[in-house]
Amino acid sequence: MNKIKNTLFTTITIAIALLCTILIMGCSSQKQELKIYSIIHDEETKALTSLFTKKTGIPVTYIRATTGELVNRVIAEKNNPKADILLGGATAYHIQADKEGALQEYKSPNASNIPEYASSQDSTWTGFCVLTLGIGINKARFAQKFPDKQYPHSWDELISDDFSGEIVMTDPVASSTAYLFLQDQLQRLGWDKGWEYLIKLSSLVGQFPDSGSAPPKLIGTGEYALGISYLHALAKYRSQGFDIQLIVPPQSVGDVDCVAILKNTKNLEAAKKFVDFMLSVEAQELMSELTFTIPVNPKANAIEGSIPLSQIDLINYDLQKASEQKDEVLSIWMENVK
């Protein structure tokens, strides 16, 4: 009898242990960590991922780096990705990653009412906020350096020898912000005149930092008189009390910051939930509150002080051309600049 009891006790103990193991494995799979490569700034990434975890219970870790670095990493790792999501970056870079077979198709139910320009035809990337370029001016430094000169109100008026060394813009090899600016000039002026403009302008630039966040800061702190940046970044610094004048030049370019799931991700369901989250009203209003960007979700409200699209004169920007020309354009830039 004791032998039977011992055998039964052992069997029950093993069964309980197996059940606990299954339950633990089930819980861990439900709480599997989502890994993100983030191009947007650390402050926004932290706020958005914290809200996502609060709403879903899914923990998140992320690596923050420049557009060029992370897109190259996504392409290199496409057969065995080390992350699940690429967060941020203009469309040309997502088109490039998609062309290399590095992105997963997914059409979020929250994407049904967003503008056509904010999503890819094959549903591999989706925009979550609108990006537009402009000119930022530190009013005090400009008045000191150029007391008899008016502010430049167009891209062409930036081409003035007086401004030599007083302009800051990011390096287009590292930053999607500056590459968008290159394409703006090439598409509005044509290839040859566009390159004449860009090479002339580059000779006037005092610094080419890698990060798109650098020019607004350097303008705001008065290290440069003028700079080329996203309007939302300049508006944010202005809201914080920096002495910045925003110029919205005609024939500018508009694009979207995108989110995409990486092909061959081992965490597909959690990745889909994150895309759904980024397209939600709550996430996009938080993004606008932090960055002064314009949401793509028409139900989401932009923060007061942001620049509405109705006030911006945009060219008919060819996304596909910008993506197809990327390697050639950056190669010419590196050959002729610096």
N, C-alpha and C positions, 0 to 999 in steps of 0.2 A: 504493500500500500504506500509506504514512504517513497519507494522508488517511482511509483506512478505519480505521486504528488510532486516529487522533484522534477520529473520529466515535464509535467504539466506547467509547473512554475517556470522552468527554463524556456518552454515554448512561448508562454505568455510574455516573459521578459524580452525575448527576441522580437516578438511581434510588436510590443510597445516601442522598442528601440527603433525598429524599421519604420513604424508609423511616425515617430518623432523626426526621424531623418527625412522622411518624405515631406512632412509638414515644414521643416526647416528649409529644405530645398525649394519647396513651393513658395514660401515667404521670401526667400532670397531672390528667386527669379522675378517675383512681383516687384521687389525693391532694387532690381538690378540698376546699377549706376549708369546714368546717361553721360556720355563724354562728348564735349563740344569743342570745336576749333572756332574761336571767336575773333572776328575782325573788328567788331565794334568795341568801344572803349571799355575799360575794366569796370567803371562805375555802373554803366548800363548793363553789362553782362551779369554782374553780381546781383543787381536789383531784379532783373528779369528772371534769372535762374532761381533766385530765392522765392519769388512769387510762384513760379512753376512748381517748385518742390512743395510749397505750402498748399497749393491747390490739388496736386496729384499724389503727393507722398513719394515721388520718384527723386532720389538724390542725384545731384549733378556735380561733375567736375569739369573744368575748362582750362584750355590753354589760350592765352591772348597773344597775338602777334600780328604783323603787317599782312596786307592782302597778298602780296606776291609770295611771301614765305609760306603762308598757309595753303594757298591754292596749289603751289608746287608740291607741298607735302601731301595734299589730298590726291593729286594725280599719281605721285610716286607710290602711295600706299593703297591704290585702288583695289588690288586683289586681296589685301589683308588690312583693312582700315584700322587705325588705332583710335578713331573717334567715330561718333554716330552722326554728328550734325556739323555743317559749316554754317556759321551764323555771321551775316554781314557780307559786304563786298558788292560792288556794282555788277550789273548784268553781264558785261563783257567777260568777267572772270568766271562767272557761273556757266556761261555758254562754253567757255574754254574747257572747264572741268567736265561738263556734260559731253562735249565732243570727244574727250579722252575716255569716256565710259566710266567716269568716277561718281556719277550721281544716280540716285534711285528715283524712279517715277513714283509720285504720290500727289493726288489731287485732294486737298483737304476740303471737307464740307464747308469750312469757313472761307473758302476762296471763291465761292459761287457768285458773290456780288462785288468783287474787286475789279478795278479797271483792267482792260485787256493788256495794256502795256506792262502790268505788274506781275505777269506770270508767263512761263514758257509754254509753248504749244504742246510739248510732250510731258508737261507737269513735273519736270525735274527740279525746278526752282520757282520760288514765289517771292515777290516783293512784300515788305512789311512797312516801309516808310519811303517817302519821296525825298530825293536829293537834288538840289540845284546849286549851281556855282555862282559866286559873286566876288566882289572886291571889298576888302576891309581896309579901313584907313584909321591909323591912330591920329586923332585930331590935333593933339598937342605937338607931337613930333612933326607932323606934316606942316603945321603952322610955323614951327621953328626952322625947318629945313627949306621950305618953299613958301615964304611969306607972300609972294606976289603971284602964286600959281593957283589955279582952280583945281578942284578935285577931278580926277579922270572919271567920266561917266560912261565910258564904253571900253571894250577890250582894246580897240585901236589907240585910244588915248593913253594907254599904259606904255606904249612904245615912245618914250621920251628919254633922251639922254640925261635929262635932269634927274631922273629917278634911279640912275645907276647906283647899285649897291644898297638901295633902300627898299627893294622888293623881296619878299620871301614867298616861295611856293615849294611844295613837296616834290620829291624825286619820283617821276612816273614809273621808274623801274620797280620801286617798292610800294607805291601808293596808288590805289584806284582813283583817289581824288584827282591827282595830277594827270593820270592817263585820260580821265574824262575831259579834263581841260585841253589836253592835246587834241583829242578827237573833236572837241567843240570848234577849235580853230581850223582844223583840217577840213571839217565838213561845212563850215560856214564860208570859208574862203576858197576852198579847192586845194588840191594836193600841193602844187608848187607855191602858190602864194601863202598857203598855210604854213609851209616849212620856212619860208622867208620870215614870216611873222614870229614863229617859235624860236628860231635861231637868234633873231634880233633880241627878242624878249629875254632869252636865256643869258645873254651877255649883260643884262641889267640886274639880274637876280643876285642878291647877296648871299643867299643860303638855300640849299635844297635838303631839308630834313627828310627822314624816311617816313615819319608818321603824319597822317592827315590832321592830327590834333595839334601839331606844332605851330603852323602859321597863325591860327587865331590867338594862341597864347603869346607868341612873339610880337604880334601886332598889339594885343591888349596891354602888354607890359612895356610897350614903347621901344622895343629893340629894333623894330623896323617901322617905317612910315606906312608902307602899303603891303598888301598880300593877297594871294588868290586862295580861296577856300570855299567850303560849303557855306551857304548862307545861314543854315541852321546853327552851325558851330559859332559863327560870328555873332548871331543873335543871342546865343546863350551867354557868351562873354559880355556882351553889352548889358544883358539883364543883371549881371553880377556887378555892375558898376564900372566896368572898364570903359575908357574914353574912345569908343569905336564908332565910326561912321560906316554904315552899310551902303554899298552901291550895288544896285541891281542892273547890270548892263544889259542892253538889248542883245538879241541873238545869243542867248545863253543856252545851256543844255540841261535837261532834266533826266534823271535816272532813278532807280530804286535800290535800296539796300535789300539783299535777298537772304532767304534761308533755304537750305537744301539738306536732304538726307543723303548720306554717303552710301554708295553701292556696296553690297556685301556686308552691311552692318549686321552685327549679331544681336542688336537691340532694336529691331524694327518697330515694334509696337510702341515702345516708349518714345522713339524718334518721331513717329507719326503724331503722338500726343503733343510733342513739343512744337511741331509745325502748326497744329491746330491752335495751340496756345498763342503763338506769335502772331497769328492772324485774327485773334480775338480783339474785341473792343477794349477790354481791360488792359491787355499787354500793350496795345498800340497807343492808348492814352498815357500809360506809364512811360513809354518810350518818348512821346512828345513832351511830356512834363520834364523829363531828364535832359533831352537833347534839342528841343525846339524844332524837331522834324514834323513833316506833314504825314498823318496816317494814310495808308491806302484803303483801309476799311472805311467806307463812306459813313458808317454809323458812329465812328470814333471822332472825337473833337480834338483839334490841335490846340496847344497851349497859347494863351494870349501873349503876343510879342513875336510869334513866328511869322514868317513871310508867306502869305497865301499865294497859291499858284496863279490866281487871277491877276496878280500884280507883276508877273514875270513873263517876259517875251522869250519864248523858247523856239529854237530851231526844230525842224523835223528830224530828230536824231535817229540815225540808222544803227540800231543795236548790232545787227548781224555784221555789218561792215566793220564796226568798232572791234568786234571779236575776231573777225578774220584777219584784220590788219595788225593785230596786237604785236606779234613777234617782229614784223617788219618795221613798224613804227618805233618800237623800243630799240631796235637795232640801230636805226638811223639816229635816234636821239643820242644813244651812247657814243656813236661815232662823231657826232658834231657838237656835243655839249660836254663841258668840263674837260 
